[in-house]
Amino acid sequence: MIELTEVRKVFNQGQPNECPAVRSISLTLARGGLTVFKGPSGSGKTTLLTLVGGLARPTSGRITLEGRLLSNLPERFLTEVRRHTFGFVFQQFNLIHGLSVLENVMLPAYPLGRQHRALVNAARELLDRFGLGAKAASRVEWLSGGEAQRTALARALINDPAVIIADEPTANLDSALSRDVLTLLGELAAQNRTVLMSSHDPRVFESVRVNRVIELHDGRIVEDRSC
């Protein structure tokens, strides 16, 4: 379970260009299920996901994971939590050009010191699962948008995370590929993983795969409904 208590995030605090992105949000996210954070650009949904995933720290407030306080952990401990608990799918994929699909999927697991052959086998199994087995040796810059998105999903799963955070994962995809990605995320949620994603796409937050929709405007929650 992830719990946020009066979480705020202010960029450029105390400066003339101060920008409050998240305003005193309190929220409980139970284990499992697919939750979508919706809202227009600038609503705070991406910032909120970076806070939940430990990629940024709140200006104030508390974030706990299974009762463990994350928001004031020293960076080296927070890094370990991120590696073992969270898998990230970024809007622009953040794949490393010049490396193969297989190498990109394996990257997040290297710091954990897993045996190389076991890691290769795990990465190949994920690629097969996402229909990318034949692309394992291809450089990622040769992939289509859908293939790159599925590669990013495989990479997010290489450390077997309990929580998957996806920022606008369908933003660059057509309708068919969007449905495929939602199906994959829904299957992960059905495995008792917590899937959190941001979107302003009705194809996403109106999907039957979604269990909960949380709408944000100006850094505040304006609606929270179960589906």
N, C-alpha and C positions, 0 to 999 in steps of 0.2 A: 504494500500500500504506500502511495505517495501522498503526503499531506503538505499543503501550503497554508501558512498562517500570516495574514496581513503582509503579503509580499509586495514590495515596491521595487521598481527599477527606474532610476533617473539617469539619463546620459548628460554629461557635461554639467554635473551638479554645481550650483553656485556661480555658473558662468552666464553671460547674457544670452547664450543660445541653449540654455537648459531645456531638456526635453524629457518629460515624464512619459515613459513607454508602458509601464505596468503600474496600476494604482491600487494598492491595498487589496490584493486578491487573496481570498481564503477559499481553499478547494481541497477536496479529497478525491483521489483517483484509486479505485479499488484494483486489485490484481485481476488481469484478464480483460478481454473486451477491446473493442475498437472505438476510440473516442476521437471526434473531430473538433478542432477549434476553428470556427469560421469567423469571418469578418473581413471588411475591406482592408486594402493596404494601409498600414499605419495604425491598425487597431491594436497591435501588441501581441498578436498570436505567435509570431516567430520568436519574439523576445521571450515570451513566456515559456516556450518549448526549450530555448537555450538555457533558461534558468532551471527548469525541471531536470534537464540532462547534465547539469553541472558544467556547461560550457561557458557560463557567465555566473556572476554572483549577484544576489539581490542587494539593492541599496539598503534595504531594511526588511525585516520579517524573517520567517523561519521556513525551511524546506526540510522535510524528513522523509527517509526511505526506510520502510519497515521499522519505524521507530528510531532510526539512527539519524542524527542531525547532520545534514550535508552542507548547509549554507555557511558554516564557519570552519569546515575542515581545512587543514593545511593542504596546499595544492598537490603535494605528492600523494597524499591519501585520497584526495578527490580524483586524481588521475586513475588510481587503482580501481575505485568504484566505477568510474566511467568504462574502463576496459572490461570489467567483469559483468557489469549490469546492463549497460546501454548499448544499443546498436543504432547508428545514425544514418539516415538517408537524406542527403542534402538536395535542395532544389536544382542546383547546377551540377549535381552528381559528385564533383570533386574527385574524379578518377585521375590517376597520374599518367599523363601521356608519356609514351616511350616504354611503358611496361605492358606486359600482356594482361589479358583478362584474368587469367589464373593468378598472376602476381598481385594484381590489384585486390583480388578477393582475400588473399593471404595476408596482406599488409597489417591489418589491425591485430593479428595474432602473434606477430613476431616478438613483441615485448613480453609475451607470456611464457616464452621459452619452450613451446611445444616441440615435440620431436618432429623433424622435418617431414618424414614420409607420412606420418599420421596427419600432419597439417595439409599436405598436398592432397591426400585422399579425401579429407573433409571438404576442402575447397572444390574438388572435382565432383563430389556428391552434390554439393549445393548448385554448381553450374548445371549438372544434369537435371536437377529438380526444376530449375528455371529455364530449361530448354536451351542451354548455352554450352553444352558439352563440346560441341564441334567448334566453338569459338575460343576455347581455353588458351590457345597459343596466339590468338590474334591480338594485335595492339589495340588498346581501347579507343584510340582516335579513329579507328576504322569501323566502329560500331554505329548502328542506327540509334535513334533516340530511345526506342523501346528496349533495345539490347543493352544500352548504357544504363537505363533505369533498372533493369533486372540484374545487371552486374552490381550496381550499387546496393540492391536489396540483398544479394548473396553476400557481399562484403559485410553488410550490417549484421548478418547472422553467423559469421564465422566463429565468434566467441560464445555462441549459444546464449544471447542476452535474454534477460527476463523482460526488458522494456525496449521497445523499438520506437524511435522518434523519427518521424518523416515530415519534412518541411515542404509543403506543396509538391508531393511526389508525382502528381499527374499534370503539373502545369505545362509541360512541354510535350504532352502526348495527345494523340487523337482519341476519339471516343472508344474505339476497340481496345487500344492499349491501356486506356484508363480503367476500363472494366477488368482487364487482366491483372493490373496492379492491385486494384481493390479486392479482387478475388484472392490474390496471394496474401495480402495483408489480413483479410478476413480469416483465412485458413490459419495464419499465425496466431491471431487472437483466439481462435477456437482451441488452440493448444495451451491455453491459459497464459499466454504472453500478454503483456499490456502494450497495446499499440496506440500511440498518440500521434496524430497528424494534424497539420494545418491546411486549410484550403478555403478558397472563396468560390469554388466550383460546385454548382448545384448537383452535378453528376456524382460528386463525392458525398456531400452531407445528406443527400436524399437517397443514398444507396441502402438497400436492405442489409448490407453487410455491417452497417454502422450501428453501434449500441447506444451511443450518447453523443449529443451535439452541444457544444458550449460556444455561445456567440459572444464576441468581444467588440466593443466600440470604445475608442479613446482610452484603451488600457484598462477598461472595466468589463466585468461580466454583465451582460444585459439579458441573457437567457441561458438556461441550463436544463436540457430535457433529455429524457431517456427515449430510445426508439424501440 
